[in-house]
Amino acid sequence: MGRRNVLKFVAHSATVLEIAVQHGWMPGARYTNLRDVKRFSKLGFLDIDWKSYDFRRHLAAAEVTRPLITVARDIEERRDLKRIVDQAYRLLEFATHVVVVPKDPLLEARLCKCIPTEFLLGFSVPTKYGGTKLSPKAFRRPVHLLGGRPDVQRRLADLMPVFSFDTNRFTLDAAFGDYFDGRMFRPHPIGGYRNCLAASLKNMTSLWATYHAKAIVKRDG
């Protein structure tokens, strides 16, 4: 992978995107709501509506926005692998990178071989709402981390080569006056939504400043 900065994305409100861009992050949006990213010359991350996924709508949004990264539908069952990879190739016509997210444990043993190398691997960071159950150590190619706490994301980067990540967890805490201090969430000394956002973004950026993913050369057997 070489030495390069990890790409950082957030998909949220206009206020969050404005502050995030000031800290070197790139704007993101779901294909269902592109309103807040129209002011930016380049869309960083095109996210999906995973509960009610519509491939045609996703593809149309990718064609219009030409994102740096977008993510294909999760592979919940191995039998869906070919169909989702085919969709990922369609998305790759309009996006610089496409993330494929394996979630079926049956894919773990030959993960890097069954998913074509044209795609980033996606790892859904575990939360109370779910997440990827495959071993992080199975992800030996460039990875995009999807969601989750910033401290958990950074720990995962010690187990897999992280290319990029997206998160909006810090926006939820900011609404309650908390910010991420580089290790955990805590009350902001002054308070205020914008202050919490700015402090969290600054500390998350610093957390990744010295990270350089190591290329992993071991191949699937």
C-alpha positions in Angstrom: 0.0 0.0 0.0 2.9 2.3 0.6 3.0 5.3 2.9 -0.1 7.4 2.7 -2.7 9.1 4.8 -5.9 7.3 5.7 -8.9 8.8 3.9 -11.5 10.1 6.4 -15.2 10.6 5.6 -18.4 11.7 7.4 -21.9 11.8 6.0 -24.1 14.1 8.1 -25.5 17.6 8.1 -24.2 20.7 6.4 -22.8 21.9 9.7 -20.8 18.7 10.3 -19.5 18.6 6.8 -18.4 22.2 6.9 -16.3 21.6 10.1 -15.0 18.2 8.9 -13.6 19.6 5.7 -11.7 22.2 7.7 -9.9 19.2 9.4 -9.0 17.5 6.1 -12.0 15.1 6.0 -14.0 14.5 2.9 -17.8 14.9 2.6 -20.1 11.9 2.3 -23.8 11.4 1.8 -26.3 8.6 1.3 -27.6 8.1 -2.2 -31.0 8.9 -0.8 -30.0 12.5 0.3 -27.4 14.4 -1.7 -28.7 17.9 -0.7 -25.9 18.8 1.7 -23.0 17.8 -0.6 -24.1 19.8 -3.6 -21.9 22.7 -2.4 -18.7 20.6 -2.6 -16.8 20.1 -5.9 -16.1 16.4 -5.1 -18.1 13.9 -3.2 -15.8 11.8 -1.1 -18.0 8.9 0.0 -21.4 7.8 -1.4 -23.1 5.6 1.3 -26.1 3.4 0.9 -29.5 2.9 2.5 -28.8 -0.7 3.7 -32.2 -1.2 5.2 -34.0 -0.5 1.9 -31.3 -0.9 -0.7 -32.1 0.1 -4.3 -29.3 -0.7 -6.7 -30.7 1.3 -9.6 -31.0 4.4 -7.4 -27.5 3.9 -6.1 -26.0 3.5 -9.5 -27.8 6.6 -10.8 -26.5 8.7 -7.8 -22.9 7.3 -8.5 -23.2 8.4 -12.1 -24.2 11.9 -11.1 -21.8 12.4 -8.2 -18.7 10.4 -9.4 -17.6 9.7 -5.8 -14.1 8.9 -4.7 -15.5 5.9 -2.8 -18.9 4.1 -2.7 -19.9 0.9 -1.1 -21.8 -2.1 -2.6 -24.5 -3.9 -0.7 -23.3 -6.2 2.1 -22.7 -9.9 1.3 -24.9 -11.4 4.0 -24.9 -14.9 2.3 -22.2 -16.4 0.2 -24.7 -17.3 -2.6 -25.1 -13.5 -3.2 -21.4 -13.0 -3.8 -21.5 -13.1 -7.7 -24.5 -10.8 -7.9 -23.1 -8.2 -5.6 -19.6 -8.3 -7.2 -21.3 -7.8 -10.6 -23.1 -4.7 -9.1 -19.8 -3.5 -7.7 -18.2 -3.6 -11.2 -21.1 -1.5 -12.4 -20.5 1.0 -9.7 -16.8 1.1 -10.5 -17.6 2.7 -13.8 -18.4 5.9 -11.9 -16.5 5.7 -8.6 -12.7 5.7 -8.1 -13.0 2.9 -5.5 -15.8 0.5 -4.6 -16.0 -1.2 -1.2 -17.3 -4.8 -1.0 -18.4 -5.9 2.5 -18.3 -9.6 3.2 -20.4 -10.7 6.2 -21.0 -14.4 5.7 -18.5 -16.3 7.9 -18.3 -18.9 5.1 -16.3 -16.3 3.1 -13.6 -15.9 5.8 -11.2 -18.7 4.8 -10.6 -17.4 1.3 -11.7 -13.8 1.7 -9.0 -12.1 -0.3 -9.3 -14.6 -3.1 -13.0 -14.7 -3.6 -13.4 -10.9 -3.8 -11.6 -9.4 -6.9 -8.6 -7.2 -6.1 -10.2 -4.3 -7.9 -12.3 -3.7 -4.8 -11.6 -2.5 -1.3 -12.7 -4.8 1.4 -15.3 -3.4 3.8 -15.4 -4.1 7.5 -18.5 -3.0 9.4 -17.2 -2.0 12.9 -19.2 -3.9 15.5 -21.8 -1.8 17.5 -24.9 -2.7 19.4 -26.7 -2.7 16.1 -24.5 -5.4 14.5 -21.3 -5.5 12.5 -18.9 -7.8 10.7 -18.4 -11.1 12.5 -15.5 -12.3 10.4 -12.0 -12.1 12.0 -10.2 -8.8 11.4 -7.1 -10.8 10.7 -8.7 -12.3 7.6 -8.7 -8.8 6.0 -5.3 -8.7 4.5 -5.9 -6.2 1.6 -6.8 -2.5 1.8 -9.9 -2.0 4.0 -12.6 0.6 4.5 -14.0 0.7 8.0 -17.7 1.4 8.1 -19.0 3.3 11.1 -18.4 2.6 14.8 -16.6 4.3 17.6 -13.3 6.1 16.7 -11.3 4.3 19.4 -12.5 0.9 18.1 -11.7 1.9 14.5 -8.2 2.8 15.4 -7.6 -0.5 17.3 -8.8 -2.5 14.3 -6.2 -0.7 12.2 -3.5 -2.6 14.2 -5.0 -5.9 12.8 -5.7 -4.9 9.2 -4.4 -2.5 6.6 -6.9 0.4 6.7 -7.2 2.5 3.5 -10.2 4.7 4.6 -13.0 4.9 7.1 -16.3 6.7 7.7 -17.9 7.6 11.0 -20.6 9.8 12.4 -20.7 8.5 16.0 -19.1 11.7 17.3 -22.0 13.7 16.1 -24.4 11.8 18.4 -22.2 12.5 21.4 -21.8 16.1 20.4 -25.6 16.6 20.7 -25.2 15.7 24.4 -22.1 18.0 25.0 -19.5 15.2 24.8 -16.4 15.0 22.6 -13.8 12.4 21.7 -10.5 13.2 23.5 -8.4 10.7 21.5 -9.2 7.8 23.9 -12.8 8.2 25.0 -15.8 10.4 24.9 -16.2 12.9 27.8 -18.0 16.2 28.5 -16.5 19.1 26.7 -15.1 21.8 29.2 -17.0 24.6 27.5 -19.8 22.7 25.7 -21.7 23.6 22.6 -22.4 21.4 19.6 -19.9 23.0 17.3 -17.2 23.0 19.9 -17.7 19.3 20.5 -17.7 18.5 16.8 -14.5 20.5 16.2 -12.7 18.9 19.1 -13.7 15.4 18.2 -12.6 15.9 14.6 -9.3 17.4 15.6 -8.5 14.5 18.0 -9.6 11.8 15.6 -7.4 13.3 12.9 -4.5 13.3 15.3 -5.2 9.7 16.2 -4.6 8.6 12.6 -1.7 11.1 11.8 1.1 8.6 12.3 -0.7 5.5 11.0 0.7 3.9 7.8 -0.8 0.6 6.9 1.6 -2.1 6.2 1.2 -4.2 3.0 0.4 -7.8 3.9 1.9 -10.2 1.5 0.6 -13.5 2.9 -1.7 -15.2 0.3 -4.7 -17.4 0.8 -3.9 -21.0 0.7 
